[in-house]
Amino acid sequence: MRISGTKVRTFKVDSQPEGCVANEATQQLFVGEEGAGVWVIGANDNDGVKLEPVAKIGGQLVDDVEGMAVYSQEQQSYLVVSSQGNDSYAVFDTEKPYAYRGSFRVGLNAAKGIDGASETDGLDVSSANFGGVFSEGMLVVQDGRNHMPSSPQNFKYIPWKSIQSALKLD
């Protein structure tokens, strides 16, 4: 089946587009532009195609912006963005003024033989109760470079509770 005509909307960014994520609760689409930052646009038919800035490269984000996901709770949601240039993850509120809540890195766990995460292209986050340390949800990140042991890329998963505690999130 082909979808075309009035069912399709289009917008563009000035350079290399990367990840995007829809926030169903606020009816927004967050768009990553690799060397520029993160933008937001309304997801409704009548919202137009004007992108508003959320965060630009040079502040909390280091070139390249890559994967993005929204962690949703009843009262609060957060946008998680991969800042590939410094192997970190930035967290923002999903509503204006898109307050920056902090950044973190996924570090080494030598006791378990797990290296940190780096060169992340993609990620996802869920607030579902997976039990145990994952009762508040989890973040999964693609790890592009492995050293313990040296091996192909893999995925790391992090309890949301750890992120929540580190960044003092609600």
C-alpha positions in Angstrom: 0.0 0.0 0.0 1.3 3.5 -0.8 0.4 6.5 1.4 0.5 9.8 -0.4 -1.2 13.1 -0.8 -2.8 15.0 2.1 -1.8 12.2 4.5 1.9 13.1 4.3 3.5 16.1 5.9 7.1 17.2 5.3 9.6 19.5 6.9 13.4 19.7 6.7 16.4 20.5 8.7 19.4 22.4 7.3 21.9 19.6 7.5 22.1 15.8 8.4 18.9 14.6 10.1 19.3 11.8 12.7 17.0 10.3 15.3 13.5 11.4 16.0 10.9 10.5 18.5 7.2 11.2 18.9 5.8 12.2 22.3 2.2 10.9 22.2 1.2 12.7 25.5 2.1 16.2 24.2 1.6 15.4 20.5 5.1 16.6 19.5 7.9 15.2 17.3 11.4 15.7 18.6 14.0 15.8 15.7 17.8 15.4 16.0 20.0 17.2 13.6 23.5 15.6 13.8 25.6 18.7 13.9 23.1 21.3 15.0 21.0 20.1 17.9 17.4 19.0 18.8 14.2 20.6 17.5 10.5 20.1 18.2 7.5 20.4 15.9 3.8 19.8 16.6 2.5 16.5 15.3 -1.1 17.6 14.5 -2.2 18.3 10.9 -2.7 22.1 11.6 0.6 22.6 13.6 2.6 23.8 10.5 6.2 22.9 9.8 8.1 25.4 11.9 10.8 23.8 14.0 11.5 25.2 17.5 14.9 24.7 19.1 15.1 22.5 22.2 18.9 22.3 22.6 21.8 23.3 20.3 25.2 21.8 19.8 27.8 23.5 22.0 25.8 23.5 25.2 24.8 20.2 26.7 25.2 18.4 23.4 28.4 17.6 21.6 28.4 16.9 17.8 26.9 14.3 16.9 23.3 14.2 18.1 22.1 10.6 17.5 19.4 8.5 19.2 16.5 9.9 21.1 13.6 8.5 23.2 10.9 9.8 25.6 10.6 8.4 29.1 6.9 8.9 30.1 5.3 8.9 33.5 1.8 10.1 34.4 3.0 13.5 35.7 6.3 14.0 33.9 8.2 13.0 30.8 11.8 13.3 29.8 13.6 13.4 26.4 16.8 11.4 26.5 19.4 12.3 23.7 22.6 10.6 22.8 25.4 13.2 22.6 27.9 11.0 20.6 30.7 13.5 20.6 31.4 13.1 24.3 29.8 9.7 24.8 27.1 11.1 27.1 23.3 11.2 27.3 21.4 14.5 28.0 18.0 14.6 29.6 15.5 17.4 29.0 11.9 18.1 30.0 9.5 17.4 27.1 7.5 20.7 27.7 8.5 24.3 27.2 11.0 25.6 28.1 12.5 22.1 27.6 14.6 22.5 30.8 18.0 20.6 30.8 18.0 18.2 33.7 21.5 16.9 33.4 23.8 14.5 31.5 25.4 11.2 32.4 27.7 8.6 31.0 27.4 4.8 31.1 30.7 3.8 32.8 32.8 0.8 33.3 31.8 -2.0 35.7 35.1 -3.8 36.1 33.7 -6.3 38.6 31.3 -7.6 36.0 33.6 -7.2 33.1 31.4 -4.7 31.4 32.9 -1.7 29.6 31.1 1.7 29.3 29.0 2.8 26.4 30.5 4.9 23.6 29.7 6.0 20.0 25.9 5.5 20.7 23.8 5.7 17.5 20.5 4.6 18.9 18.7 4.2 22.2 15.3 3.5 23.7 13.7 4.0 27.1 10.7 2.6 28.8 8.9 3.4 32.1 7.4 -0.1 32.2 8.0 -2.1 35.4 10.4 -4.9 34.4 10.8 -5.9 38.1 13.8 -5.7 40.4 16.2 -2.9 39.7 14.1 -2.2 36.5 10.9 -1.5 38.4 11.0 2.2 37.3 11.9 1.2 33.7 15.1 1.1 31.8 17.3 2.8 29.2 18.9 0.7 26.5 21.8 2.2 24.5 23.7 0.9 21.5 27.4 0.7 22.4 29.5 1.2 19.3 32.9 0.2 20.7 33.6 -2.6 23.2 36.9 -3.2 25.1 36.0 -5.7 27.8 36.5 -8.0 25.9 37.3 -6.4 22.6 34.2 -7.4 20.6 31.6 -6.2 18.1 29.1 -3.5 19.2 26.4 -4.5 21.7 23.7 -3.0 23.9 23.8 -1.8 27.5 20.7 -1.5 29.7 20.6 0.8 32.6 17.9 1.0 35.4 16.0 4.2 35.1 16.1 4.4 38.9 19.9 4.9 38.6 19.4 7.8 36.1 16.6 9.3 38.2 18.8 9.2 41.3 21.9 10.6 39.6 20.1 13.5 38.0 17.6 14.0 40.9 14.6 13.6 38.6 11.0 13.5 39.8 
